[in-house]
Amino acid sequence: MKLLELIKDLDFECVQGSTDIDITTLVYDSRKVEDGSVFVCISGAVRDGHDFAKDVVKAGAKALIVEKNVDVPDDVTVIKVVDTRLGLAVSSAAYFGNPANELTTIGITGTKGKTTSTYMVRSILEHSGYKTGLIGTIETIIGEEKIPSANTTPESYVVQESFRKMVDAGCKCVVMEVSSQGLMLHRVSGFVFDYGIFTNLEPDHIGPNEHSSFEEYAACKGKLFRQCRTGIVNMDSEHAGLVLEGHTCSIETYGLKNTADLYADNIIYEHKNGHITTSYDVKGSKNMHVKLRLPGEFSVYNSLCAIAVTEHLDVDDGLLEKALYNVKVP
């Protein structure tokens, strides 16, 4: 692969060397550099990749993507960008052949409900004949393979690598949890989501190691709605408007009020003979009855979110009803 093919979608400056060189691998971990690698210097909280510039060149790196000045031999190509995390995301997408273009991509963000909603959406799509990958807090699912997760939203290289593996495994869709940290650190940059979903927003992640303020937290969540084609939003969340500020996508809503595009009516919670069920009527853009073997109002919201997504994917109502009744969340 030519270096220029890898970085053509980046806004970059070639500080030294040539972009017309053959490269072998794209890496951001100095320990994985080999002859012909492109090394992306990430400025991390603990370590700065720029500090390893000379070491990776000795290990065989032929090009570096940087956001700071580095001192390396003249025959090493140095590509300068404003943000190397964004650089990693965009170049990773190119490196793996832009696999998101071959998938229906569904990203779910919110303080609560992400994990449950991703499993609900995947379960429904799988029952409906859409082989679907999943990336989330618990695991990444690629076909029959299940990989335990280290982060809710993995590094961008891992996201793109997973997308490519999903395509190769025959997946048609992917549903993933999109954390505010993942959005802030460009882990899901480099492609556009088909559907972005907002569940709710609570002040749970404010602090020195996460977000400096609630406003920053909301703004990070809001990035998803400038990076998706269709936004599906819980309109009952009091902070929905804050998250949607500056959105560029079309918006659809769900909730418990009849002002939402898709809403739940006649909700019944039952606990009989050791069995818990929640049932309700779906109204608005879709009309059907839903019964869940899950408790609580939050399950109504999570299932409405899943139903709203499947409206776009031609899922049969009978299959949808059956899938919702049988859904299980780890």
N, C-alpha and C positions, 0 to 999 in steps of 0.2 A: 504494500500500500504506500502511495506517495504521501508525504507529510502534508502537502497542500490539500489533498482530499480530506484529510483528518480535520483540518482547521478552516476550511473554506467558509463555514457559516459563522466564524468568529470575527469580531471586530479586533484586529490585531496589528501589531507593528513587528516586522522582522528586524530585530536589532542587529543581528549578525548571522552570517551563514546563508544557506539557501533553503527555500521551501520545496525545491525540486529534488528531494532525496527520498530514497526508499527507507521505510521504517518497519520494524517487526512487531513490537508490542507497545501498548499504551499503559503506563503504570503511574501510580501516585504513592506507592510504598517503595522506598529506596532499596529494600531488601529483595525486591522482585525484578530489579533492573537486569537486563541482559544485553548482549550486543545488538545494537540497532534500535533500542527502546527510545520512546518519547517519555520523558519524565515530567509530570506536572507538579510544580512546587506549591503545595498547599500550606497556607499560613494557619496552623492549627492552634488550639488553646494551650497545648502542652509542648508541641514541637513545630518548628517552621521548616518546611521542605526546602526552602532556599538555602538553609545551612548545610544541606547535603549535596549541593550542586557539584562540587569538585569530586566528591565520592562517587556519585552516579556516573559522571563522565569517565572516571577510571574504570567503572564496572561495565562500560560499553554504551552508555546513552549517547545517541547522536543528535538529539534535540531536547530542549527544555522549554516548557511553557511557564512563564514567570509573571509576577506582578511587581517584583522588586528587581533592582539591579543585581546581577551576579557576575563573578569573575571566573570565566572558563576559557579554554583555548579557542582561538579564532575559527577553527574548523568545526566547532560545535554550533549548531543552529540555535538561536535564542529567539523565542516568540514571546512578545510582551503583550499582556492583556490587562484590563482594569481589575478583573476578579478571576483568580485561577480556579475557584470553585465552579463558577459559571463556565470557565474554559474547559474544565474536566467534564462537566455535564454535556456540553455541546460536542466536544470531541469524542466522548464515549458513545453518543448516539450515532455519530458517523462511523466510528470504529466497528460497531456491531451492525451496521447497515440499516440504521433507522428502523428498528423492529416495531416501534409504536405505530408506524404507518400501516402495519399488517394486522393490528389488533384493534378491537374496540376497547378504549381505555377509560376506566371509571375510577375517579379519585374521590375519597371520602375524608372530609376534614371536620373537626369539631372537638370540643373538650371531652364529651362522652358519646358513646354510641358507635364509634368508628369500627371497633372490632366486631361487635354483633352485626352491624349493618353489612360489613364486607362478607361475613359468612352467609348471611341471609341472601344477599345478591348472588353470590357464587352458587349456593344451593339451588336457587330458583333457576339460574341459567343452565346449570349442569342437568337438572331435571328436564329442562326444555330442549336439550340437545346441543347446547353451546358449551363446548369444552372451555373451561375458564380457569386461568391462573389466579393466584392470590398472593399479595405481599402485605404483611401486617405485623402486629406486635408479637403474636405467638409464633408464627412460622411463615415461610414462603412455600407455596404449593405449586409445583410444576408437573403437570400430568400426575403420575403416581408418586412422585418424589416429594418428600416433605423435609424442609430444611429449617431448623430452629433459628429464630431471629435474635440478632443482637440489638437492633434498633427498630423502632416502629417503622421508620422510613429509612432504608439503607442508603449508603453513599451512591451517588449518581451512576458510577461505573457499574456497581452491582445491580442497580435497577435496570440499566440497559442490557447487561449480560443476562439477567433473568428474563427480560422481555424476549431476547433472541432465543433463549432456551424454550420459552413457552411457544413461540412460533414454530420452532423446530419440532416440538412435541405435539403439534396440531391444535394448539389453543386458538380460539377465535376472539376471546375476550380476556381482559385482566381487570380485577378489582383490587384496589390497594388503599391502605390507610395512608393519609397524607398529613403528617404532623406539622405544626407551626415551625419547629426546628428544621424539618426537612425542606419546607418552603423557603425559610430564611437562608439556609445554607446551600440552596440551589440543587438539592438532591433530586428534584423532579423537573429541573430545567432541561431544555434541549428537545422538547416535544410539546404538543398541545393535547390536553385531555379531551376526549369526546364529551364526557360528562363529569362535572364537578359537583359534589354534594356537600352541603353544610348541615350538620345535625344540631349543634347548639354551642354556646360559648359561656364559660364560667371562669372566674379568676383563679384557676388552679395552678397555673404555671408561671407565676410572677416571682422573680427572685434573681440573685446574682448569677446563677448558672443557666438561667433560661431567658426570660424576657424582663426588661427593665420596668415595663409598665403595662397596664391592661390595654392601653391604646396601641402599643407596639405589638402585643400579642394578637389583637384583632387585625391589625394591618398585615401581619404575616399570614394569618388565615386567609385574608382577602386576596392575597396574591393568586390563589387558585382560580379566582373568578376573573382574572386577567390572563388566564392560561388554559381556559377550557372553552368549548364551543357552546355548551348548554349548562347552565347552573340550575341545580335542583335544591331548593332551600326550605328549611323548616321556618315558616313565617311566624310561628309562635314564640321563637326565641327573641327576647327583647333586644338582643344585640345584632340581629340579622342585618339591619340597615347599616350599622357600623362596619360589619364585615364586607358588605357589598359596595361600599364607597369606591367609585372609580371602576366598577366592573365593566368588562367589554363583551361579555357573553349574553345570550338570551337567558331569561330567568323564568323558571317554573316554581310553584310553591306547593307545599304540603303542610298539613297541620290538623288541628281538631276543630277549627272554626270554618264555617261554610264560605268564608271569603277566600280560602285557599283554593288553588286549582284542583287539588286532590285532597279530600278530607275524610275523616272517620266520624261516623254517626252511630248512635245506639250501641255504645260500648258496654259490654257485659263481662265482668270478671267473676269466674267461678272456681270454687275449690270443693270438689265432691269426691268422696271415696279415695282420697289421697292423690287425686289428679287436679292439676291447676290448668285452667284454660282461659283464654281471652278471645272474645269474639266481637266483631263489629261490621258495620256496613260501610263499604267504600263508596263515596259519592263524588260528584264533580266530573272530572275528565274521564272517570271510569266508574262503572257501577257493578259491584259484586259483593259477596259476603265472604268474610275472612274468619277463620278460626285458628288460633295459635295454641300450641302446648307450652306457652311461656307466660309468665305473670307480668302485670304492671303496665302503667301508662307508657313507660319508656319502650316497651315492646310494640305498642301501637305505633309510636313514632318511627321506630326502626323498621318495622314492616311497611309502613307507608312510604318511607324512603326507598325501600327495595322495589315496591310496586311501581313507584314513579319512574325508576330506571327502566324496568322491564316494559313499560309502555312504549319505549322507543325500539324495542328489540323483537316485536312481533311474537310475544309469548302468549300461548293459548290460555284462556282464563281457567279452564279445568286443570291444566298442568300447574298453573300459578297457585290455585287454591290448594292443590295437593302438596305442592312444594312448601308452601307456607305452614301447613299443618305439620309437616314432617321435619321442618328445619331444626337442626341442633347446633348449638354454639359451644365450642370448647370453653 
